[in-house]
Amino acid sequence: EYIDLYTLKSKLRGDDNPLNVVLVQEIQRYNILLRALAKHLDLLQKGLKGLVVISPDLEEILNAVSENKVPVAWSFAYFSLKPLSNWFEDLKNRYEFFREWALKGSRFHYWIGAFTYPTGFTTSLLQRFSRKASGAPIDKLEFDFLPVPKEPHEIQEHPKDGAFISGLYLEGAKWDFEKLCLTEPDVMELTCAMPILHFKPIQKRAKPPANIYECPCYYFPRRDGDVTKDSWMLRIDIKCGDFPAEFWIKRGTAILMSLAN
């Protein structure tokens, strides 16, 4: 069942929160994707029954489905490395995230990997802070990234500024939940979950804090060739722990918004 955009826009009318614009835009993109899915699957069913001719485009979709791959025709909304079976489950969870937001209002924490354009969401957080408190232009603001030592279900309030962000993964390192910093990963441990981070807007600092690794954050776990520019999202400052930033740079340590499975 599609989220009714007309009802949502009527509900949000008069509320100038920049996050509302992001919510509407995200749901619009997902609705377009879901309608394309429904159309193609309906045509495929009819084609397999001999009721319609299977076009070359439909044949490409059919071949991808048989190989458990996401068809190119379904990958326009966002890029994913997941096999089709996991992609469907991921899409369901993403849409449910936005459905709950639309029905219940602002979330206590936001699954940032569910956004088709996460940078639109982070920019809206800066816009909201600028309007509410400082009045400073967005290019004079940045985020402080504060680890929150709580499980997602334990967060039952909104932060004063910014947002609590969940659903991040660490690659090439492990998170020390006691010292709240990077540490060596276990043997054969390729990725691990990050804690919830408070993306707190602040005035831009003259220089970065000491003992901080400016960790690159990617939308999906590929950093090679032409996809890098599409995958890279932002830099997240996290404490280095017992090793200098150069150590983690050589390790290729990064934060991911989604995994390949």
Salt bridges, closest charged atoms under 4 A:
GLU26 OE2 - ARG29 NH1 3.19
ASP42 OD2 - LYS46 NZ 3.37
GLU67 OE1 - LYS69 NZ 3.46
ASP90 OD2 - ARG94 NE 2.76
GLU96 OE1 - ARG99 NE 3.44
GLU100 OE1 - ARG107 NH2 3.31
GLU142 OE2 - ARG205 NE 2.96
ASP144 OD1 - ARG205 NH1 3.55
ASP161 OD1 - LYS132 NZ 3.24
GLU171 OE1 - ARG223 NH2 2.56
GLU184 OE1 - ARG251 NH2 2.62
ASP186 OD2 - LYS174 NZ 2.90
ASP224 OD1 - ARG222 NE 3.33
ASP237 OD2 - ARG205 NH2 3.48
